[in-house]
Amino acid sequence: MTKPVHVIGGGLAGSEAAWQIASAGVPVVLHEMRPVRPTDAHHTDLFAELVCSNSFRSDDWRYNAVGLLHAEMRRCDSLIMACGDAHQVPAGGALAVDRDGFAQAVTDRLSNHPLVTIQREEVAGLPPVDWDSVIVATGPLTSPALADAVLALTGEDSLSFFDAIAPIVHLESIDMDIAWRQSRYDKEGPGGDAAAYINCPMDRDQYEAFIDALLAGPKAEFKDWENVPYFDGCLPIEVMAERGRETLRHGPMKPVGLTNPRNPTVKAHAIVQLRQDNALGTLWNMVGFQTKLKHGAQTDVFRMIPGLQNAQFARLGGLHRNTFLNSPRLLDGRLRLKADPRLRFAGQVTGVEGYVESAAMGLVTGRLAAAERLGRPLDAPPPTTALGALVGHITGGHLDGPGARFQPMNINYGLLPPMETPRKTADGAKIPMKERGRAKKALMSERALADLEAWAAAPQPIAAE
Ligand SMILES: Cc1cc2nc3c(=O)[nH]c(=O)nc-3n(C[C@H](O)[C@H](O)[C@H](O)COP(=O)(O)OP(=O)(O)OC[C@H]3O[C@@H](n4cnc5c(N)ncnc54)[C@H](O)[C@@H]3O)c2cc1C
């Protein structure tokens, strides 16, 4: 009898991982602590409970990165997608689900699978040594006993308990006729680059209007149990503005050491800086701009910044309770803990964000663990796929170095290797300028699905041998 793979956590990621392992013909033990030990966000003892919204977001595979992720997961026989499709409710172009029907279906499919054993218990420390293949998928509310054990194994700065997220902007949406590249005092970074930042200048009137909008904008409230502390280094910008109208000009918006090449004799009153956020150079984060402004207000307020008037946001800012690993440092390319490779991590705890992304990482780790057990080790999906791009983000795509902090991310096209923006269709017709961005997304989505094929076909079930 093949030894089982152990999956800890029966949420979005753990349920998908267990399904993938069992589908490959490998036995799996799924350990879920609910209802023995509840969390602050779950209300049922069902697997894959959706703790907040009931939406899996856009289902448009051609023009939307999360829709592409749906398509890739369907191609890989995803349990989460199958149950989502079976229990969908009307939501326009989005995939929204009847949350109870969905979670019940996931629970039933796993409970009825002959290769899945379910144990309702908290794994309150590192797994016993005789569990030689384990997937930890315990989510943003990982129980403290397990989080402490991981921390003890991996070191002090290995786990974060809060997101303090600054918005991230797609480079191609920044107006470089207004913004310019320069590092403060032209200081060279370790790579010898003295123009590492993108700078957006403001005059006094623009700054004052921006502060007014920031103070007036609606803010999201913390949940009672979140009890998020403000660390000095990551105060939300609206809290800084509340402390005084000039505070931001002396903090993240200070205009010193920078000269606008288009207006070199006039000092900007304030400057917003963006720093490269991924190795591909397609995504840039707004330095020091973590915020609790509601998402709708963020787009309006941040588009007041000169140079960002047409900004497309890959991610908006936030501050939440969230347990996640410093994955780029701790995990290898197959999502194994370098310090103890029998442990894989999956889901939100790896630093992806969202139901679908969490399930996607469950899918990948489940397949990798099953393939390893079958003696046919598998690499992560190609980086040109949405699945592979997420693995890339958490294991290496994010830039390291002073000031850069790994932060969770939703799937977006900026995580995939870029392609040339097409000017003509396959039959030679000119593509109008305003449709070229969409045409590029379609090309990237088509490439992703084609490149996924070989990976999706492995590992073969034992029975097929
Ligand atoms: C309050 C809140 C609201 C959110 N809202 C949304 C949203 O609207 N849309 C969205 O896309 N994403 C949302 N997210 C983010 C994220 O998508 C979800 O948290 C998602 O459920 C993550 O999937 P997961 O499988 O990683 O973790 P989970 O789905 O949380 O699953 C983890 C499981 O592990 C179990 N567990 C924890 N510790 C142990 C242990 N030691 N032993 C055994 N079992 C354990 C838990 O009981 C849980 O069932 C939200 C997150 C939070 C915290």
Ligand as a Chemical Component Dictionary entry (heavy atoms), coordinates in Angstrom:
data_LIG
# 
_chem_comp.id                   LIG 
_chem_comp.type                 NON-POLYMER 
_chem_comp.pdbx_formal_charge   0 
_chem_comp.three_letter_code    LIG 
# 
loop_
_chem_comp_atom.comp_id 
_chem_comp_atom.atom_id 
_chem_comp_atom.alt_atom_id 
_chem_comp_atom.type_symbol 
_chem_comp_atom.charge 
_chem_comp_atom.model_Cartn_x 
_chem_comp_atom.model_Cartn_y 
_chem_comp_atom.model_Cartn_z 
_chem_comp_atom.pdbx_ordinal 
LIG C1  C1  C 0 -11.862 37.371 7.115  1  
LIG C2  C2  C 0 -11.357 37.010 5.737  2  
LIG C3  C3  C 0 -12.129 37.325 4.635  3  
LIG C4  C4  C 0 -11.701 36.972 3.338  4  
LIG N1  N1  N 0 -12.484 37.272 2.271  5  
LIG C5  C5  C 0 -12.126 36.879 1.035  6  
LIG C6  C6  C 0 -12.989 37.108 -0.088 7  
LIG O1  O1  O 0 -14.067 37.668 0.060  8  
LIG N2  N2  N 0 -12.602 36.697 -1.304 9  
LIG C7  C7  C 0 -11.405 36.059 -1.509 10 
LIG O2  O2  O 0 -11.111 35.680 -2.654 11 
LIG N3  N3  N 0 -10.564 35.829 -0.469 12 
LIG C8  C8  C 0 -10.894 36.222 0.790  13 
LIG N4  N4  N 0 -10.044 36.002 1.855  14 
LIG C9  C9  C 0 -8.688  35.491 1.605  15 
LIG C10 C10 C 0 -8.560  33.987 1.276  16 
LIG O3  O3  O 0 -8.966  33.773 -0.034 17 
LIG C11 C11 C 0 -9.331  33.059 2.158  18 
LIG O4  O4  O 0 -8.847  33.207 3.458  19 
LIG C12 C12 C 0 -9.198  31.577 1.740  20 
LIG O5  O5  O 0 -10.086 30.836 2.495  21 
LIG C13 C13 C 0 -7.791  31.039 1.868  22 
LIG O6  O6  O 0 -7.766  29.664 1.548  23 
LIG P1  P1  P 0 -6.811  28.657 2.345  24 
LIG O7  O7  O 0 -7.152  27.293 1.903  25 
LIG O8  O8  O 0 -5.422  29.111 2.232  26 
LIG O9  O9  O 0 -7.239  28.852 3.878  27 
LIG P2  P2  P 0 -8.639  28.477 4.564  28 
LIG O10 O10 O 0 -9.718  28.398 3.568  29 
LIG O11 O11 O 0 -8.788  29.400 5.726  30 
LIG O12 O12 O 0 -8.383  27.006 5.096  31 
LIG C14 C14 C 0 -7.481  26.732 6.127  32 
LIG C15 C15 C 0 -8.063  25.606 6.964  33 
LIG O13 O13 O 0 -7.072  25.136 7.863  34 
LIG C16 C16 C 0 -7.677  24.866 9.103  35 
LIG N5  N5  N 0 -6.597  24.915 10.106 36 
LIG C17 C17 C 0 -5.897  25.999 10.544 37 
LIG N6  N6  N 0 -4.935  25.617 11.404 38 
LIG C18 C18 C 0 -5.023  24.266 11.526 39 
LIG C19 C19 C 0 -4.299  23.286 12.266 40 
LIG N7  N7  N 0 -3.267  23.630 13.044 41 
LIG N8  N8  N 0 -4.671  21.986 12.166 42 
LIG C20 C20 C 0 -5.704  21.612 11.366 43 
LIG N9  N9  N 0 -6.436  22.505 10.642 44 
LIG C21 C21 C 0 -6.083  23.818 10.708 45 
LIG C22 C22 C 0 -8.756  25.926 9.232  46 
LIG O14 O14 O 0 -9.778  25.516 10.102 47 
LIG C23 C23 C 0 -9.255  26.030 7.787  48 
LIG O15 O15 O 0 -10.321 25.178 7.518  49 
LIG C24 C24 C 0 -10.444 36.330 3.158  50 
LIG C25 C25 C 0 -9.671  36.034 4.290  51 
LIG C26 C26 C 0 -10.114 36.353 5.564  52 
LIG C27 C27 C 0 -9.266  36.009 6.754  53 
# 
loop_
_chem_comp_bond.comp_id 
_chem_comp_bond.atom_id_1 
_chem_comp_bond.atom_id_2 
_chem_comp_bond.value_order 
_chem_comp_bond.pdbx_ordinal 
LIG C1  C2  SING 1  
LIG C2  C3  SING 2  
LIG C2  C26 DOUB 3  
LIG C3  C4  DOUB 4  
LIG C4  N1  SING 5  
LIG C4  C24 SING 6  
LIG N1  C5  DOUB 7  
LIG C5  C6  SING 8  
LIG C5  C8  SING 9  
LIG C6  O1  DOUB 10 
LIG C6  N2  SING 11 
LIG N2  C7  SING 12 
LIG C7  O2  DOUB 13 
LIG C7  N3  SING 14 
LIG N3  C8  DOUB 15 
LIG C8  N4  SING 16 
LIG N4  C9  SING 17 
LIG N4  C24 SING 18 
LIG C9  C10 SING 19 
LIG C10 O3  SING 20 
LIG C10 C11 SING 21 
LIG C11 O4  SING 22 
LIG C11 C12 SING 23 
LIG C12 O5  SING 24 
LIG C12 C13 SING 25 
LIG C13 O6  SING 26 
LIG O6  P1  SING 27 
LIG P1  O7  DOUB 28 
LIG P1  O8  SING 29 
LIG P1  O9  SING 30 
LIG O9  P2  SING 31 
LIG P2  O10 DOUB 32 
LIG P2  O11 SING 33 
LIG P2  O12 SING 34 
LIG O12 C14 SING 35 
LIG C14 C15 SING 36 
LIG C15 O13 SING 37 
LIG C15 C23 SING 38 
LIG O13 C16 SING 39 
LIG C16 N5  SING 40 
LIG C16 C22 SING 41 
LIG N5  C17 SING 42 
LIG N5  C21 SING 43 
LIG C17 N6  DOUB 44 
LIG N6  C18 SING 45 
LIG C18 C19 SING 46 
LIG C18 C21 DOUB 47 
LIG C19 N7  SING 48 
LIG C19 N8  DOUB 49 
LIG N8  C20 SING 50 
LIG C20 N9  DOUB 51 
LIG N9  C21 SING 52 
LIG C22 O14 SING 53 
LIG C22 C23 SING 54 
LIG C23 O15 SING 55 
LIG C24 C25 DOUB 56 
LIG C25 C26 SING 57 
LIG C26 C27 SING 58 
# 
